[in-house]
Amino acid sequence: MLDFDGKVALITGAASGLGAALARELGKRGARLVLGDINSVELDRLADELGGEDVQLATQHCDVSREKDCQGLVSLARERFGGLDIAVNNAGVAPPIMSLEETDEAELDRQYNINQKGVFFGLRHQLPVMKAAGSGVILNVSSMAGLGGAPKIASYAAAKHAVIGLTKTAAIEAAGDGVRVNAICPFFTLTPMVTGIETPEGVSAEDFQAFLASGCPMKRLADTSEVVAAMVMLLSPALTYVTGQALAVDGGLSAY
């Protein structure tokens, strides 16, 4: 059920956070990896780590706001490993904490260029390869901010809602070709994207994380490993009848 031996898996935003953790997990399970990130230094460091564990992989600088970079990663997968079985559109950026009326066009564009267009460009070039092969699975990383209102991060919420719309549309279009497309929607998770958020003046990082956790029934933020476990499950070759879903990994938040 969780055997990825020989599968070719592409991951954007792979240098840190969920992307790096997922790369490690899929590598342990036998996948051949195609990893992209805008941070080439950290990407090379991860490649050295995984290469030392005999994981087969290829890496490439990838700015997902540029369609040519997203296309290039897919081309790399085909050239190096002969195809593409799994794609995870994970790359994203955190928003500043501000009200909707404080959010300017530049920030809205930044969120859409990376968090929304990055997924769109990925899908646009991943789907034809998988459709031609008659199989494949794509996982887009959205957020709980993509499932409901998200005060003080309007631009991020808008982009992550768009990711779910793209996921559902792609799932319907690709279903007849043997390709599954799902999204994962984590609550705040202890990755650099969250731990590195600029906190309000006078508020410590620990207090701010406690504040974020207070809205969740479990009263804690997610550990990276908990979200990665759900990602691996959605990518499982055994889940052949699951597509078009946006899975909340939220410590019970959506149960309210």
C-alpha positions, 0 to 999 in steps of 0.5 A: 500500500505504501510501496513506491519502489521505482516510482518517479516522484517530482516535488516542488519546494523540496529544499525545506519544510514539507517538501524536504520531509516528503522527499526523505519519506518517498526516498526511503520507500524506493521512489526516484526523485526529481526535486526543484526549489528556488533555494539552490543551496538548500536543495543541493544540501538535501541532494547530498543527504539523500544521495548518501542514502543511495536514493536516485534523484535529480535536482533543478533550480525551480521558481514556480512562478515561471512556467518554463521552470515548471516545464523544465522539471517535468522534462528532467523527470522524463529525460533522467528517469523516463517518465513521471508517476507522482507530482507534488505541487508543494512550493509556496510562500507565507503571507504577511499578517495584515487585514484585507484592506491593508493588503496591496496589489503587490502582495496579492500578485506575489501570492497568486504568482507563487501559490496559485500559478505555481500549481497551475503551471505544474498541472499544465505540464504534468498532466499530459505526461501522465495522461499519455502513460495512462496513470499518475497521481498529483497532490497539490498543497493547499491549506485550511485557509483554502477551505474557509475564511482566514482573517488577516491573510486574505491574499493567501486564502484567496490563492489557496482557495484557487488551488482547490478549484484547480485540483477539483477541475483537473481531477474531473478532466483527468479521471478518464485517463487514469490520473488522480488529482487531490489536495491536502489542506494542513492547519499551521504546521511547524515548518520554516514557513510558520516558524519564520512568520514575522510576529506582531511587535512585542509578541514572542514566537512561542506566544504567537504559535500558542495563539495560532494553536488555540483555535484548534481542538487539539490545541497544538500545531501540526508536526511536519511528520503528521502532515507528510504521513497524510501526503504519503497516504494520498499518493499511495498506489492503493488509493485508486478511487480517490480523486478530486478531494481536499483533505483537511489535516487540521487537528479537528478544526473543521469539525466545528 
